[in-house]
Amino acid sequence: MPELAATLVELLERQNVEAHVVRSLRFQPAEVTSGSEKDRNAWAFVVPETPALARLYFRGPRAERYLLRDLPLRDGLDEYGRELIAQVVESSVLALLHSTAGITREQASAEIDRPVDAPRGEPTVSAASPTPSAARPPSKWRAWTALGYAFEWSGGDLGAAHGPGLEIGLEWSALRARLIAERAFAQTLASPELIASLQTTALRFVVDTYWPKHAAHALVIGLGAGIDILDAQPTVASDPLLTLAPGHSHAVPVVRAEVGYQLRQGPWRLMAFGFVDASLLYTHYDLVRAGSEVRLATPWPVRPGVGLVFGWSPSIGEP
């Protein structure tokens, strides 16, 4: 049933467990105990035996431990029944991944062969009834590594600044701290007298959060600050009376606000967002000639932009 599969995947991905669902027309009991030591995955088999009963079988990594559950269903696989099954699958998988709960292959084989109406033995029921407290919760800390590309409008004098970026950082729950380095391609300052290039390196520290917390599609809001390192380099003088000054770099403090959309699939993230950079210093570029100044360009102090980021956020401290 697609609704049950979607609920299972959603709950497991909330626990940083990558889930794949395979549907079969017929259940083969031997599949439960057929795993090998090379298989490091945890497996869950959901078998609706009758409209009022579902049997759940679980095989742990390396086929070392097993869990079995008989789950009464009040109204079959309605919304309540699907949620109940998904919660049991979630807690059982976590128990197999992060604790020593479970029974042996021999015990599991004997219980799987037991008829539906036969009572289960006490040792099996006890061992196969994991609760969330039996499993060590997964780490909420995640690393953050990403590649991005950003476009920013500097105003009519300079036009668009754009270029690639690299991000590293940490994520805790729905909070994320990102260190961003962006390198824009050179912009051109041009006048009848000379041509100069302007290259911008943007360094930012941004803290963002996304909502809904565990959803595949989420709204992202972030605030941050940093500096723009501006490197102005005169390149051509069309007037022989002009002497090109050496290149000059300076840093401008900047604050940033972001809002965007995040698509999440397991540890992977794709973010598309708009942002605004606001310079805290007034910046302009002039041509100084015969004691007078001619204004060449004045970047906007508040500059809008858009960006696209593809990131990887694996768990930290997971076994």
N, C-alpha and C positions, 0 to 999 in steps of 0.2 A: 504494500500500500504506500503510495507516494507520500501521504501525510505523515505516516509513521517514520519513514526514512528521513524526511526533512527534520522532524523533531529529534531523532537520534543524532543526526549530524550536528544540529545546532547545539544541543547540550554538551556533546563531547568536545566540540571546538571551543566552547566556553572554558573548558579545562585544558586547553592547548593540546588536545589529542586529535590528530588528523584521522578522519573517519572516511571509510569507503563502504558503500552499501551494495550488496549483491542479492538479487531476489531469485528464488528457485521455486519451481512448481512442486517439488517433492523433497522432503527432508530425509537425508541419509544419516542415521545415527552414527555410523562409523566415521563420518567427517569430523565429529567433535574430537575424537581421540586419535586422529590420524596425523597429528602434527609431529614435527621433528625438532631436534635440538638446534637446527640452523634457523628456525623460524622465530624471529624476535618480536613478532606482532602479537597482540591480544585479539582473540576472536570471540564474537558473540553470535549465538544462534537463537533466533526468536521463532518459536514454533507455536502457532495458534492451534492447539489440540482440539478444542471445542469452542463454541461461542462464549462459554463462561470460564475458560481456562487457557492460559498460555504457559508453555514450558520454555524456560530460558536456560541455555547451556553456554558456558564460558570456558575458553581455553587460554591459559596464560602464555607469556613468552617462553620459548624453548620447550613448550608442551610439558612443563613441570607441574603445574597446578591447575585445578579445574574448580569451577563453581556451578551449582545447579539450583534452579529456582522453579517452583510451581507458583504461578501468579493468578489468583482468581480475578476474573473480570466481571464487574457489576453489570455492564451493558455492552459487552463485546468490545470491539475496537473503535469505540466512540472517542471523542476528544479526551475524556477523562482516562479511558483505558490506554490510549496512546501515550499520554503524559506519564501515566504510572509505569508503563513498560520502559519508556525512555529513562526515567529516573533510576529504575533498578539497573538498567544497562550501564548508565553512567557510573553509579556507585560501585558496581561489580568490576567494571573495567579498571577503574582507579585502584580498587583493592588488588587486582592482579598485577597492575603495573608498579604499585608503590608500597606493597606490604607483602607479608608471607601468608596471607589467607588462602585457603583452598584445600582440596583433597587430591589424592594421587590418581594416576591414570586408571589403576585397577578399581579403585572405589568408584570413580566416575563411570567406568564401563558397566559396573554392576547396577548403578542407579539408572543409567540411561535405558537399560533393558527392562527395567521394572514397569509393569503396566500402569496406565494412567490412574486407575482407581486403587492401586496398591499404595499403602502408606510408605513414606520414606523412612529410612532408619535415622535414629537420633543423631549419630555422629555426622551424617551427611547434611542434615538440615542445619545443624549448628555451624558447620564449616562453610556452608553455602549461603549464609545469610549476612552478606557484608553490609555494613552501614557506612555512611560518609566518615564517621569517626575512625573507622578501621584503616582508612587510607590516608597517607600523608598528603596534604594538599599540594598541588603543583606550585612551583615558584611563580610569584607574580612579577618577578623581575625578568625583563627581556632586553636583549641588546638591540641596537638599531644601526643599520647601515643602509645607505640609500644613494642613488644617483638621480640627478634632477636636471631640469633645464628651465630657465626663467627668462621672461621678457618684461622689461620695465620701460615706461615712457618717461623720458627726461625733460620733455618740453619741446617746443618748436625749434629752438636753437640747435639742439643736439639730436633730437629724434629718439629712436628706441635703442636701449642697451639690452643685449641678450647674450647668453652664454651658458655653459654647463656648470653644474655644481656637484659637490660631494657632501654627504651628511654622515655623522656618527652620533651616537647618543645612547640613552637608556630609556626604557619604558617600564612604568610600574602601574599595574591595573590599567586605567584609562588615561593616565598622565604620561606625557612623553617629553623628555628634554633633548633638544637637538642642537648640535654644533654644525653650522652650515658655512661652507666656503664656496663662493661663486666667483667665476672669472669671466667677465664680459669681453666680447670682442671689441677691438678698438673703435671708438667713435671719432669722427673727423670735425675739427675746428677749421673753418675755411674763411678767408677774406681775400680781397684783391692783392693784398701784400704778402700773405703767407698762408701755409697750411700746417696744421699741427694735429697730432693724434692724442686722444684721451682714452686711457685704459683704466677700468675700474675693477678692483678686487673687493668683493663684499664679504665680510665676516659677520656672522650673526649667531646669537644664542637665543633660541626660541623654546618656550614651554607651551605645549598645546594639550588639548583634551578633546575626546570625541564622544559622541552620543548618537544612538544607544551604545552602551558599553560593549556588548558582545555581538552586535549585529554585523552582518556582512557589509551593509551599506550604512554609513555614518556621516554625521555632520562634524567637521573639525573646526575648532576655534583656537587661535594661538596668539601670544604676545611675546615680544622679544626686543633685543637691542644689540648693537654692535657698532662696527665702524666700516666706512668705505675708504679704501686706500686708492687715491686718485693720482694717476701718473700721467702728467702732461708733457709731451715731447714735441717741440717744433721740428718740422721735417723739411719744408721747402720755403725759401724766401724768393718771391718774384721780383722784389725791389732790391737792387744791388746795394742800396744805402742801408738796408736793414742787416743787423747782426743777430743771428739766432742765439737766443739764450740757451743755456744747458737745460736738460729736462729737470722737472721738479715734481716731487711726490709729497702729498700731504694727506693726513687722515681726518675724516669728518665723522663725528658721532651720529648715530642714526637709531631711531626706534622703529619697530615694525609691528603691524597688526595683520593677521591672516584669518581667512575664513574659506572653507572649501569642503570638498566631498572626498570620502575615503571608501575604497573598495577593499575588503579584507577576505583573504582565502588562506586559511592556515597561518603560517608565519609570514606570508607575503602581503604587502600593502601597495596599493596604487592610489596616489592622492593628486587631485586636481584642485587648485585653489587660486584665489585672488589675494593680493596683498597690497599694503600701502607702506612705503618707506618715507619717513619724515626726517630730514636733516636738521640737526641742532645748531649748525653753523651756516651762515650765509656764504654761498660760494659763487664766484663768477670768474670769467677768464677775459683778460684785457690785452690789447696790443699797446705797448708804451712806445711812443715815438715823439721825439723833439719836445719832451717834457709834458706831452699830453697823452691821455689814455683813450683808446677806442674800445668799447665793449664788444667782444666777439661772441660770447655766449653766457647765458645765465641759466643753469639747470633749475628746474622746478624744485622748490624746497620740499614739497609733498608730491611723491611720485607713485602713481598706481602701476601695478604689474600683475602678471599671471604666471603660474608655474605648474610643472608636472613633475612628480616624484615617484620613483619606483623603489620600494624599500623591502628589506628583509629583517624580520624581528624574531629571532629564535629565543627560546627560553634559556635562562641562566640558572645553573645549579640543579638542573634535572639529571637524574641518574641515567 
